[in-house]
């Protein structure tokens, strides 16, 4: 049987709309900073794409600054800000912040001083969606954009950032979103691109693919994809649930992304599960994909109060619009068989 890809939170498959937009953009030969006709054509495509992404974000009054991805955008947003964050944040956020905020056992974070804090929209490992307070300094919107409705202009957040490949766009392109009146100094200097905030010729084909993916994701949301995926997630949870309470689902009592499920069976290493599922034909993850291919104990789960020895026993299943219920049922059967084998060996 064909392999089943269930690691969409690491990177989503490239949407056909994004592929087509990129192919068309490759024929636009000008540099957007050039003043001749070819340059103006490139500039027109660049700004049209910027407007389409802003529309998808609900950020009509915000500035969109293109970057190489969320990690660079996070650095632009956070460097020198001295903000507080929680241990459930992505490493690219925690690298710039002081971990003084606490998460509860369901992964929810309370922010007493929003003006001096950063808080993610949704967690990549557990899918837990946070309630973003008004006046929040920065939000990592990477996992939420395109998966749940959002309107940046109404959120009261001063800055946010996103990445195209999480919603079916190309890898290597992302954006910093700055609320009206908000600014950040450039980290890459040498040219006046991106309103002087990020030097370097813009990656026009990737930006066009990003815009196409954002449009397609918004269309999917309007058509009710989130509700359909949430039903599939909950069906999978019920199939995997171990009624003796051994297997847990971190964050299950919180509002979560519709297509993300964290599965934790104490004593059964996540790394082992990933390899067993890979051999069975399923691509899943033990957590964030940003650790140079290393499988390690989850800092997110530790921040939620999971014991060190158990935080390395989680498996993440994430899927999307082309995933079928039959594929999730096949995964459930393979995983349950593997768990039964592990329990049998453990009981010897």
BELURWO-V519909 format. One record per backbone hydrogen bond with DSSP energy under -1.0 kcal/mol. NH is the residue of the N-H (numbers start at 1). CO is the residue of the C=O. Records with the same first field share a line. If there is no record, write none. Layout:
# BELURWO-V519909
NH = CO + CO
This chain:
# BELURWO-V519909
4 = 281
6 = 283
8 = 318
10 = 7
11 = 7
12 = 165
15 = 168
19 = 15
20 = 16
21 = 17
22 = 18
23 = 19
24 = 20
25 = 21
26 = 22
27 = 24
28 = 25
34 = 31
40 = 36
41 = 37
42 = 38
43 = 39
44 = 40
45 = 41
46 = 42
47 = 43
48 = 44
49 = 45
50 = 46
51 = 47
52 = 48
53 = 49
54 = 50
55 = 51
56 = 52
57 = 53
59 = 54
62 = 59
63 = 178
65 = 176
67 = 174
73 = 69
74 = 70
75 = 71
76 = 72
77 = 73
78 = 74
79 = 75
81 = 78
84 = 116
85 = 98
89 = 86
93 = 90
94 = 90
95 = 91
96 = 93
98 = 83
100 = 98
101 = 85
104 = 108
107 = 104
116 = 113
117 = 114
118 = 84
119 = 138
121 = 140
123 = 128
127 = 123
129 = 255
130 = 121
135 = 156
136 = 133
137 = 114
138 = 117
139 = 159
141 = 161
145 = 141
147 = 144
148 = 144
152 = 57
153 = 58
154 = 151
155 = 152
158 = 136
160 = 177
161 = 139
162 = 175
164 = 173
167 = 164
169 = 164
174 = 67
175 = 162
176 = 65
177 = 160
178 = 63
179 = 158
182 = 179
196 = 192
197 = 194
198 = 193
199 = 188
204 = 202
207 = 203
208 = 204
209 = 205
210 = 206
211 = 207
212 = 208
213 = 209
214 = 210
215 = 211
216 = 212
217 = 213
218 = 214
219 = 215
220 = 216
221 = 217
222 = 218
223 = 219
224 = 221
225 = 220
228 = 224
229 = 225
230 = 226
231 = 227
232 = 228
233 = 229
234 = 230
235 = 231
236 = 232
237 = 233
238 = 234
239 = 235
240 = 236
241 = 237
245 = 242
248 = 264
252 = 249
254 = 251
257 = 127
260 = 257
261 = 317
263 = 315
264 = 248
265 = 313
268 = 265
270 = 312
273 = 269
274 = 270
275 = 271
276 = 272
277 = 273
278 = 274
279 = 275
280 = 276
281 = 278
282 = 277
283 = 4
285 = 316
294 = 291
298 = 311
302 = 298
303 = 299
305 = 302
306 = 301
310 = 307
311 = 307
313 = 310
315 = 263
316 = 285
317 = 261
318 = 6
319 = 259
323 = 320
328 = 324
329 = 325
330 = 326
331 = 327
332 = 328
333 = 329
334 = 330
335 = 331
336 = 332
337 = 333
338 = 334
339 = 335
340 = 336
341 = 337
342 = 338
343 = 339
344 = 340
345 = 341
346 = 342
347 = 343
348 = 345
